[in-house]
Amino acid sequence: MTLRIGNFSGFYGDRSDALREMLTGGEVDVLTGDYLAELTMLILARDRLKDPSAGYARTFLRQLEDTLGLAHEKGVRIVTNAGGLNPAGLADAVRQLAGRLGLPVRVAHVEGDDLTARHPGSLAAHAYLGGFGIAECLRAGADVVVAGRVTDAALVTGPAAAHFGWKPTDYDRLAGAVVAGHVLECGAQATGGNYAFFTERDPRELRRPGFPLAEIHPDGSCVVTKHPGTGGFVDVGTVTAQLLYETGGARYAGPDVTARLDTVRLTQDGPDRVRIEGVRGEAPPPTLKVGRNRLGGFRNEVVFVLTGLDIEAKAALVREQMSDALAASPPADVRWDLARTDRPDADTEETASALLRLVVRDPDQQKVGRVLSGAAIELALAGYPGFHVVAPPGKGSPYGVIEDVYVPQGDVDHVAVLDDGRRITVDPPQDTAVLDDVPSPAPPEPLPPGPTVRAPLGRVVGARSGDKGGNANVGVWARTDDAWRWLAHELTVERFRELIPEARELPVTRHALPRLRALNFVVEGILGEGVAAQARFDPQAKALGEWLRSRHADIPEVLL
């Protein structure tokens, strides 16, 4: 009764040959492809403005060209959210491909997520649907299921619900599948990619990590693994890191179920095998999240290179000289950032240089366009010694804003559209529960006093971070019980703010997950208006956790 679900894509642009690799590398029943980050929806929306028939991930079609026949031969079903803004269009394109290849493949799709018409001024507004539309398609015999904006985990909960006959109220089973889906959704991040302790592995092992799969059982528990002989590795650390990625508190809400991350138990079940069990589920919240994408305005950027001596004085001179241009028609948002990448007595010009970045934004393209870029270039012979820029500034480019809004579950028409055109309506959940915070668990006993060493946090803890709109999360975990006892007391919200100065004036919430030996910090507003607005150096906060690990603390000697 075990259902083997693998992943072959973690984002739009992931490794193109992964689908073939997963089909040929070992046994699998269902393959899932995740293409839809928040930014991807904005990209697809802009594609659709140019071509109304577009709006889906065309790379998925290219992947199917030489693999659809193999999947059909092996009886492997494919479930993907590559439909993006146009799942019906992609489903038709897959049918046409199957016809050209002479394959009797049944293709179904899920729709109802598109709420753009209800949100004037949006480029795209899509509700995050659950997995039961996918389940209806599979129960009706679909070989390929194309969805639009479903939750990433729905690509796993749908096939699991269809295979095991789960009902909408089987909360614990569904929650187990949600956790499995969250581990699989980002592909190689579960098999050693982007992993904090990568230096402990042979570099040859990490050259080309394989993609993960989950062996799901009828009770919702699973074992995360990968095909034999593929690169990378699967251990409790890689799974913990992915569980913390882009999550918040103990309650991980979805359209079908709220999974309790504080109930997850992980155990090593052999080489490249991690067992996930004990996951408890609760009724889903009464609302669905809607990702709303709109045009935020226009932005422009100039990066001045400051070389050698007097870096601070050179930066001050640039800001003074640019002040007139900025004051004449001031943009709505002006940001200066000085990155001290320079070193004293450097043996290359590049390592002797710092970068001064000016970013401006405004609804009016004229205010960020040629007036600004002209003023910057006019300093070429009248500015600081050694004046040059990384690239000439342009006329200003549009940027998007990603916002979350919420609608009642019953306001969305969730429909499974079968290969023969029949339409099956998916009812909203009958039982819901308002999402409340879980009370903070009691901290573990602190370590006894002893000698300490000043060292980077990353010597004893791992981290993984990511973006959710304008917010970022930083998950931090320990690998031993003693390290957890220290971490739980050392890394308070106040200490986090000390180590990450950007967060000092921002709301920061700490969530403790003792069974994972982990803390999850949510920093509100650190990404401004979201990744598309590029408000900071690392607009998706992908390296925020690594910055935290590089900060120094007084670490007990017994942990080093």
ABEGO torsion letter per residue (X at the ends): XBBBBBBABABBGBBAAAAAAAAAAEBBABBBBBABBAAAAAAAAAAAAABAABGBBAAAAAAAAAAAAAAAAAGBBBBBAAAEABAAAAAAAAAAAAAAAGBBBBBBBBBGABAAAABBGBABBBBBBBAAAAAAAAAAGBABBBBBBBBAAAAAAAAAAAAAGBBAABAAAAAAAAAAAAAAAAEAAAAGBGBAAAAABBAAAAABBBBBBBBBBAAGBBBBBBBBGBBEBBBAAAAAAAAABGBBBABBBBAABBBBAAABBBBBAEBGBBBBBGBBBBBBBABBBBBBBBBAEBBBBBBBBBBEBGAAAAAAAAAAAAAAAAAABBBABBBBBBBBABBBGBABAAAABBBBBBBBBBABAAAABAAAAAAAAAAAAABBBGBBBABBBBAEBBBBBBBBBBBBAAABBBBBBBAAGBBBBBBBBABBBBBBBBBBBBBBBBBBBBBBBBBBAAAABBBBBBBBEABBBBBBBBABAAAAAAAAAABBAAAAAAABAAAAABBBBBBBBAAAGBBBBBBBGAAEAEAAAGABABAAGAAAAAAAAABBBBBBAAAX
